[in-house]
């Protein structure tokens, strides 16, 4: 069960990299999973099974292109490392705090796409077009700049996502959340697509 989830996370990481949403060694993604025992081999399952979730997150200093089954990091909800080569992402604290404040969230995607990130360095807002996720709002929500990896970012981003599924981090990038990794990735793609459209509107102007 855990290896299947690790493989899924690695494949999604490669997809995000190929889409140009996370250049170089930037970006990080995570999934919340439960360590459900494998019963396929008719092995006796303990009467009491730990139902606390585990967090799978990409490693620090590794391009999403290079994420593998072996270097996916496994932690508990307190951030205690349990498996994986290397160290967890420097943004692990942000991921964990979002999971604590949003029990419905099962996956988090943090990207640095060029158009959306470009918007984050200006006073322009990214339009939130109809059909973009469940939330209805004219623009994508954003928070003020805080230092990446800092406790200020942990608190600001996790608070900002309590009632949102997409958040623009000023002078930094984008965080999307979802009920599964695929929905979180779709929102990341939709955010960048919306930023591109918003850019065209800014350049050409409205009629």
N, C-alpha and C positions, 0 to 999 in steps of 0.2 A: 504493500500500500504506500509506504513512504518513498520507496524507489520510483514508483510510478509518478508520484507527485513531483519528485525531484526532476525527473525526465521532462515532465510537462513544463515546469518552471524554466528549465534550460532551453527548451524548444521555443517558448514564448520570448525569452530573452534574445535569442537569435533573430526571431521575427522582428522584434522592436528595433534591433540594431540595423537590420536590412532595410527597414522602412525609413531610416535616417532620423529617428526620434531621439537617439542617444549617441552622439559622436564620441569617439575616443573611449576613455574609461569612465565616462559620465553615466549617470542614471542608476537606478536600482529598483528592483521589483520584489514583491513578497507574496506569499500565500499562507493562509491559516488552514491547518489540517489537523486531523485527529489520528492518533497512532492506533488505528483499529487493527487488532491481531489478524493475521492471515489464517483463514480456516480452510483454505483450498486443499491442504494436505491432511485434513482430518485430525489436526493437532488439537489437543484439549485446550480450551480457552479458559483462563482464570476467571473465577466468579466475579472478582472485582477488577474492572478495567479502568485505568486512569482516563477520565474524560476531559482533562484539561487539554486545550489545543496546543499544538506545536506550530512554530513559525518557520517557514522556509524562506530564506532571503539570499540575494546574490552577494558574492564576496566583495570586500573592499579592494580597490586598486586593480580590478579585473574588468576588461571590456565585456559588455553583454554578449558580444560575439563569441567570447571564449568561455562562457559559463558551461560547466559540465556537471554530470551526475556527481562527480567526486568533490567539486568545490562549492556546490550549493551548501550554504550554512543552515544548520538546524539549531534553533534556540527554543527555550520555553518563553512564556509570556513575560517573564521577568528579565529576559535578555541573556540568560545563562546558556552559553554555547554547549551543544551536545554532540554535534557531528559536523564534518566538513573541513576541507583543507583551507587554510588561511583564516582571515578574520572577517566578521560580518561587516556589511556596509557601514560607513560612517553615519548614515542616516537611519540606522536601526532604531534608535530611540524614537524618532518621529513615527516610524511604522508601528512600533509597539504601542505608543500612546494613542494613535488613531484606532487600533484594534480595541484598546481598553474603553475608549469613549464611544465606539460604534460597534456594538456586538453583531450587527447585521453585516458588517463588512468582512469579506472573505479574502480579498486581494487588494493590493495597493501597487500602483505603477507611478514611479517618479521619473520624468523625462526632461530633456533639455532641447526640445524641437526648435529649429531656427526661427520660424515665424512667431509662434506663441512666445518664445523667450524674448524675441525682439520687442514684442508688445510690452513685455514686463519691464523694459527699460524706458518706457515712455508713459505719458499720461493718457494714452489712447486705450480704450477697452475693447476686448474681443467680444463680438456679438454672439449671443447664444441663440442659434437658429432653432426654429420649430423642429421637433423630432430628435433633438439632442438630449437623450436620457429622459429621466422622469421629472426632473425639476424644471419649472417654468420661470424664466427670468430673462430680462432683456440682454444682460451681459454675464460673462463668466466672473464669478466671485474672485477677489484677490486680497492678499494681505501685504502689509508693508515689509520691507526688506529686513531680514535678520540673518546673522552669520550662519552659513551652512554647517550642519552638524551641532549647532549650539542648542542649549536648553531653551533659549528664546524661540528658536524655530520649532522645536518639539511642541511647545505650548501653543504657539501662534497657529501653526498648521493644523494641529489636532482640534483646536477650538474652531478654526475656520471651516473644518469639514464636518462639524456636528450636523449641520443642516444642508450640506452641499455634497455633490459627488465629484466636482472638479474644482480645483483651486489653483489660481495663478500666483506664484511666489515672486514678488517684485525683485527685479534684477537677478533672477535665478532660474526658474523653470516652472514645471507643471506637476501637480499631483492629482491622480484620479483614483477613485475607489469603486468597488463593485461587489456584487454577490458571488462573483467568480473571477478568475484571472482574465477570461476572455472578454467579459463586459468591461472590466477596467481598461483593457487594451483598446477596445473599440472607442471608449470615451477619450482616451489619449489621442487616437487617430482623428476623431471627430473634432477635438480641440484644435489640433494643428490645421485641419482642413478649414475650420471656421476662421482661424487666424489668417490663413491665406486669402479667404474671401473678404474678410474685414480689411486686409491690406489693399486689395484691389479697389474696394469701395473708397478707402481713404485717398488712393491715388487718382482714381477717375472721378470721384465725387458722386453725389446722388443727383438724380434728375430733378 
